[in-house]
Amino acid sequence: MKNTKSWFSLLSLALLCSLNLSASSVGTPENGNPSSISEQVQKYLQKIDLKNLDEEKTVLVDFMLNDRGEILILSTSDKTMDKTIKSSLNYKTVENHNLNLNSTYTLPIKFRK
């Protein structure tokens, strides 16, 4: 339990400090609220089991939001974490965002043990 709490603390800090939400096709929206997005993504990712993680890992996640405000994961930069990230984030609803719907965004996520 202690390892889970310390992992969650590190992941939280990493997400809040390193969240660079940038659009790969249209640019970052002027009214975008990355902290709101990062908090919601962080909530969805906190259940990931990182027992097999040997070192710090940064994964680039390409995603878009559909018309219902759901996250659609398009791709990740790490094949070993791909399935885990997709199962944790795909079709999860994001609220109070000001991102352009159906636009592609890249989210760097740092995982620490």
Rosetta blueprint (number, residue, H / E / L):
1 M L
2 K H
3 N H
4 T H
5 K H
6 S H
7 W H
8 F H
9 S H
10 L H
11 L H
12 S H
13 L H
14 A H
15 L H
16 L H
17 C H
18 S H
19 L L
20 N L
21 L L
22 S E
23 A E
24 S L
25 S L
26 V L
27 G L
28 T L
29 P L
30 E L
31 N L
32 G L
33 N L
34 P H
35 S H
36 S H
37 I H
38 S H
39 E H
40 Q H
41 V H
42 Q H
43 K H
44 Y H
45 L H
46 Q L
47 K L
48 I L
49 D L
50 L L
51 K L
52 N L
53 L L
54 D L
55 E L
56 E L
57 K E
58 T E
59 V E
60 L E
61 V E
62 D E
63 F E
64 M E
65 L E
66 N L
67 D L
68 R L
69 G L
70 E E
71 I E
72 L E
73 I E
74 L E
75 S E
76 T E
77 S L
78 D L
79 K H
80 T H
81 M H
82 D H
83 K H
84 T H
85 I H
86 K H
87 S H
88 S H
89 L H
90 N L
91 Y L
92 K L
93 T E
94 V L
95 E L
96 N L
97 H L
98 N L
99 L L
100 N L
101 L L
102 N L
103 S L
104 T L
105 Y E
106 T E
107 L E
108 P E
109 I E
110 K E
111 F E
112 R L
113 K L
